[in-house]
C-alpha cells in the first residue's frame, strides 16, 4: 500500500476488527464505538509501521490488508504515542488500563528471538473466504522465507488458527487476554528445497 492509502486501510481494519472478541473486551459491546475507535487506533498503528502493509484493492477500494512489524516492533513517534494515549483515554474510563494489561500480556508471549510480527490482517467482510487473506499471508511468508526469519502472530479466533496453520504457523501458547482466549503462533522460515 502507498502511504496516501493508509486512511482507507484504517477504515477497513476498524470495520473488520469491530466484532472481534478482543476488541469488544477492550472497548465494550457498542459496535459503532468499536468501529470508530478501532479506525483511529489502526490509523496510528499503520502510520507507525516501518513498511507500509501489503494490500489488495478492488477498483479504488482497499479490500484487504496485511500489516507486519519488523524485529523490535514498530516505533511510534512521540506524537503518535500521544495520539494513541488520547484515543484510548477518550474511549472510556478503563480502556487505557485494559490496553496496558493487553500489551503486557502480549509481551509475555513474544518469541525470545529475532522475529517479525504478522498483523493486523483483514479482508472486507463481503469478500472473506475468497482467497484474498490467503494470498496476502502467502506473500508475507514468502518474504520471511527470503529473509530467513521467524514470524509470529496472535489471534482471538479459532478459525484463524486453522487458516494460519496452512501456512506453517504452529500454536506455541494459549492464554486469556482481558478474559478472551488467545492463540500465539510462530512460523520458522522455510529454506528453499525444504
C-alpha positions as CSV (number, residue, x, y, z in Angstrom):
1,X,0.0,0.0,0.0
2,X,1.1,3.6,-0.6
3,X,1.2,5.9,2.4
4,X,-1.6,8.0,1.0
5,X,-3.8,4.9,1.1
6,X,-3.3,4.3,4.8
7,X,-6.5,6.2,5.8
8,X,-8.5,3.7,3.7
9,X,-6.6,0.8,5.4
10,X,-7.5,2.1,8.8
11,X,-11.2,2.2,7.8
12,X,-11.1,-1.4,6.6
13,X,-9.3,-2.5,9.8
14,X,-11.8,-0.7,12.0
15,X,-14.7,-2.4,10.3
16,X,-13.0,-5.8,10.1
17,X,-12.0,-5.9,13.8
18,X,-15.2,-4.3,15.1
19,X,-16.7,-7.6,16.2
20,X,-13.6,-9.4,17.3
21,X,-13.7,-10.7,20.9
22,X,-10.6,-8.8,22.0
23,X,-11.9,-5.5,20.5
24,X,-15.2,-6.0,22.5
25,X,-13.3,-6.8,25.7
26,X,-11.2,-3.6,25.2
27,X,-13.8,-1.2,24.0
28,X,-17.2,-2.7,25.0
29,X,-20.1,-4.0,23.0
30,X,-21.2,-0.9,21.2
31,X,-20.4,-1.8,17.5
32,X,-20.3,1.9,16.4
33,X,-17.8,2.8,19.1
34,X,-15.7,-0.3,18.4
35,X,-15.5,0.6,14.7
36,X,-14.9,4.3,15.2
37,X,-12.2,3.9,17.9
38,X,-10.8,0.9,16.0
39,X,-10.3,3.1,12.9
40,X,-8.4,5.7,14.9
41,X,-6.2,3.1,16.7
42,X,-5.4,1.3,13.4
43,X,-4.7,4.7,11.7
44,X,-2.0,5.3,14.2
45,X,-0.6,1.7,14.1
46,X,-0.3,1.6,10.4
47,X,1.3,5.0,10.2
48,X,3.9,3.9,12.7
49,X,4.8,0.8,10.6
50,X,8.3,0.9,9.1
51,X,7.0,-0.6,5.9
52,X,3.5,0.0,4.6
53,X,1.3,-3.0,4.8
54,X,0.5,-5.3,1.9
55,X,-2.9,-4.6,0.4
56,X,-5.4,-5.7,-2.1
57,X,-7.6,-3.2,-4.0
58,X,-10.8,-3.7,-6.0
59,X,-11.0,-0.6,-8.2
60,X,-10.2,2.3,-5.9
61,X,-11.3,0.5,-2.7
62,X,-9.0,-1.3,-0.3
63,X,-10.4,-4.7,0.3
64,X,-7.5,-6.5,2.0
65,X,-4.6,-5.5,4.2
66,X,-1.8,-7.4,5.8
67,X,0.4,-5.5,8.2
68,X,3.7,-6.6,9.7
69,X,6.2,-5.3,12.2
70,X,10.0,-5.8,11.8
71,X,12.2,-7.3,14.6
72,X,12.0,-4.9,17.5
73,X,8.5,-3.9,16.6
74,X,7.0,-0.7,15.3
75,X,8.4,2.5,16.7
76,X,5.8,5.2,17.3
77,X,7.0,8.8,17.3
78,X,6.3,10.9,20.4
79,X,3.3,12.5,18.6
80,X,1.9,9.1,17.6
81,X,2.3,7.9,21.2
82,X,0.4,11.0,22.4
83,X,-2.3,10.4,19.8
84,X,-2.7,6.8,20.9
85,X,-2.9,7.6,24.6
86,X,-5.5,10.3,23.8
87,X,-7.6,7.9,21.6
88,X,-7.6,5.2,24.3
89,X,-8.3,7.7,27.2
90,X,-11.3,9.1,25.3
91,X,-12.7,5.7,24.5
92,X,-13.8,5.1,28.1
93,X,-12.7,5.3,31.7
94,X,-11.0,1.9,31.9
95,X,-9.8,1.5,28.3
96,X,-6.3,2.8,28.9
97,X,-5.7,0.4,31.7
98,X,-7.1,-2.5,29.7
99,X,-4.8,-1.6,26.8
100,X,-1.8,-1.6,29.1
101,X,-2.8,-5.0,30.5
102,X,-3.3,-6.3,27.0
103,X,0.2,-5.2,25.8
104,X,1.8,-6.6,28.9
105,X,0.2,-10.0,28.3
106,X,1.2,-9.9,24.6
107,X,4.8,-9.2,25.7
108,X,4.9,-12.3,27.8
109,X,4.1,-14.4,24.8
110,X,6.5,-12.8,22.3
111,X,9.3,-15.1,21.0
112,X,12.6,-14.6,22.7
113,X,14.5,-14.4,19.4
114,X,14.5,-12.2,16.4
115,X,11.1,-12.2,14.7
116,X,8.6,-10.4,12.5
117,X,5.1,-10.0,13.8
118,X,2.2,-10.6,11.3
119,X,-0.8,-8.3,11.7
120,X,-3.2,-6.7,11.6
121,X,-4.7,-8.8,8.7
122,X,-8.2,-8.1,7.4
123,X,-10.4,-8.6,4.4
124,X,-13.6,-6.7,3.7
125,X,-16.4,-8.8,5.2
126,X,-18.2,-9.3,1.9
127,X,-15.0,-10.8,0.4
128,X,-13.9,-13.1,3.2
129,X,-13.4,-16.6,2.1
130,X,-12.5,-15.5,-1.5
131,X,-8.7,-16.2,-1.0
132,X,-7.6,-12.6,-0.5
133,X,-6.4,-13.2,3.0
134,X,-4.6,-16.4,2.0
135,X,-2.8,-14.6,-0.9
136,X,-1.6,-11.8,1.4
137,X,-0.4,-14.3,4.1
138,X,1.4,-16.3,1.4
139,X,3.2,-13.1,0.3
140,X,4.2,-12.3,3.8
141,X,5.5,-15.9,4.4
142,X,7.5,-15.7,1.1
143,X,9.2,-12.6,2.4
144,X,10.0,-14.3,5.7
145,X,11.4,-17.3,3.8
146,X,13.6,-15.0,1.7
147,X,14.9,-13.2,4.8
148,X,15.3,-16.5,6.8
149,X,13.3,-15.0,9.7
150,X,10.9,-16.3,12.2
151,X,7.3,-14.9,12.1
152,X,4.8,-14.8,14.9
153,X,1.2,-13.7,15.4
154,X,-1.7,-13.7,17.8
155,X,-5.3,-14.3,17.2
156,X,-8.5,-14.4,19.2
157,X,-10.4,-16.6,16.7
158,X,-10.0,-20.3,16.4
159,X,-11.0,-20.2,12.7
160,X,-7.9,-18.1,12.1
161,X,-5.7,-20.7,13.8
162,X,-6.7,-23.2,11.1
163,X,-6.0,-20.7,8.4
164,X,-2.5,-19.8,9.7
165,X,-1.6,-23.5,10.2
166,X,-2.0,-23.9,6.4
167,X,1.0,-21.6,6.0
168,X,3.2,-23.4,8.6
169,X,2.3,-21.4,11.7
170,X,2.1,-23.5,14.9
171,X,0.4,-22.7,18.2
172,X,3.1,-22.3,20.8
173,X,1.0,-20.9,23.6
174,X,-2.6,-20.1,24.6
175,X,-3.7,-17.6,27.2
176,X,-6.6,-15.4,28.2
177,X,-6.1,-11.7,27.4
178,X,-8.7,-9.5,29.0
179,X,-10.7,-12.7,29.6
180,X,-10.5,-13.6,25.8
181,X,-8.9,-16.9,24.7
182,X,-5.9,-16.1,22.5
183,X,-3.6,-18.3,20.4
184,X,0.0,-17.3,20.0
185,X,1.6,-18.8,16.9
186,X,5.1,-18.9,15.3
187,X,6.4,-20.0,11.9
188,X,10.1,-20.6,11.2
189,X,11.4,-19.6,7.8
190,X,11.2,-22.4,5.2
191,X,14.5,-22.8,3.3
192,X,14.5,-23.3,-0.4
193,X,14.3,-27.0,-1.2
194,X,12.8,-28.0,2.1
